């Protein structure tokens, strides 16, 4: 920035010996800017002095005048942003998120715009001046999203780009799976005349690690480290279920986005047993109510669940079940590492891939 001092007398010309009255402009550079008092105002920060004898003026580079009513050049205006709420659960009745902008630089006129992606839209004004808010549409997809407005100013003396600080990160959680009402009266489909009861709790060992789960066996994401479709935890590991003889396990999940996961029998830790994908718990046989994909007892059992698969296909917003039972198609207990039909409990193991 340039500041000019108009020298009214010869005495004021003696600010520096470098300002000799010569026909050419004289320039002096200071490594340590001096402080100049002129007319009751402090002028600081000047690193280069230019004296023009033809106009009897001194021009200062990079100077700040304490009496100036105009902002110095190259300043950066700023705003602070936030979002409320910071988390949202799909399917809830909570109000959609709102991005707030707080104006921090009164001397600069700041305008902000917000153009969200990932399926979101701004339901209020898309542009605000100064302090204001952007109301967003309700989330439809789980994940973590950030909404950063673009803010600019045309005020003289300020950089066009405005500094934006704060956090507008929104975590969208999957809709909760309704797992209430699990009980032993929820019988499986018939296995050659034999039906199995539903087992609602028990132990799962995540092999070959030391991770163990011992609680409700109703929700797939809860068993797999409190995760959600399709990004389940323990990929590459083998969840191994301890199942009571005469029972099956049904784990619910509800896709809210696209994706896939696969379960492949691992006989190092348990039987392949029966496994199926269905819209109701316990659909273990082909053609039974709610059955989508069914695999009979086999060491090479594999179930690939996907939003785009042509066989074991699932749709966002629908609740599904993965059903496990350590029996063959006739309902006979397989009894891992024991004599068939002689066990009280047995193990079923599948490696998770995604």
Secondary structure by P-SEA (a helix, b strand, c coil): cbbbbbbccccccccccccccccbbbbbbbcbbbbbbccccccccccbbbbbccccbbbbcccccccccccccccccbbbbbbcccccccccccccbbbbbbbcccccbbbbbbbbcccccccccccccccbbbbbcccccbbbbbbbbbbbbcccccccbbbbbccbbbbbbccccccccccccccccccccbbbbbbcbbbbbcccccccccccccccccccccccccccccccccccccccccbbbbbbbbbccccbbbbbbbcccccccccccccccccccccccccccccccccbbbbbbccccccccccccbbbbbbbbcccccccccccccccccccbbbbbbbbcc
